[in-house]
Amino acid sequence: MGTNTEENLKEAFAGESQANRKYLAFAKKAEEEGYPQIARLFRAAAEAETVHAHNHFRVMKGIKSTRENLQEAINGETHEFKKMYPGMVSQAKAEKNDEAFETFHFANEVEKIHAALYIKALADLGKNEVVDYYLCPVCGNTVEKAPPERCPICNTPGKKFIKIA
């Protein structure tokens, strides 16, 4: 077991990471409701939370070599689609919570894709091939080179996919 400070760093990292994502969601809602200045404030605070999270993670020695980071990403994504999400999907289905079922199902399917992309990146490490990635804005499906005609996970039209810079 770690020291109290190590546990505090983990808790702070998790809290700051969640605040970042929450504030970005709040910013999107503020934009939709016609409050661009409030959206800007939420985005600024979200970036500050990212700075805090990165600082905590750095002190935790969470960032290693790219090879090690890829392996950790593979392990994390694999855990999610093999262990974490299947139980959540089953529970949501049993409780007839269709919205939770859908979001867990989408995430589970996409985590498989992420693991495969990380495995490929690890195998290709050092080749420095430039490949475009596209993201489905509904389920998070991540694809290389070009978006599909329709997302195979959620059926969103490919023209809605976002190119990641």
C-alpha positions, 0 to 999 in steps of 0.5 A, a space after each residue: 500500500 502506498 503512502 497517504 501522499 501517494 493515495 492523495 495524488 491518485 485521488 487528486 488526479 482522478 478528481 481533476 480528470 473528471 472535472 476536466 471532462 465535466 467542464 467540457 460537457 458543461 461548455 458544450 451545453 452552454 454553447 447549445 443554450 447560447 452562452 458562448 462566454 460561459 462556454 469559454 469559461 468552462 473550457 478555460 477551467 477545463 484546461 486548468 484542471 488538465 494542467 493539475 491532472 498532468 502535474 499530479 500524474 507526473 509526480 506519480 511517475 505515471 508517464 513512462 516511455 512511449 513503448 511502456 505507455 502503449 503497453 499500459 494503454 493496451 492493458 487498460 483498454 483490454 481490461 475495460 472490454 474484457 472485465 469492466 464493461 461486460 458486467 456493466 452491460 449485463 447489469 444495465 440490461 437486467 435493470 432495463 436501463 436502455 440508455 445505460 445499456 447503450 452507452 456501456 455497449 458503445 464504450 465496450 465495442 470501442 475499447 476493443 478497437 482502441 486496444 487493437 489500434 494501440 497493439 498496431 501502434 506498438 508493433 509499428 513503433 519507430 516507423 513514423 507513418 502518418 495516419 489520419 484518425 476519425 472519431 464517431 461523435 456518437 459512440 467514440 468509434 475510432 478509425 484509421 485513414 477514412 471514416 466508414 460509410 456508416 459507423 458499424 457500432 451506432 450507425 452514425 453517417 460517416 460524414 459526421 465523423 471528426 478528423 483528429 489532428 
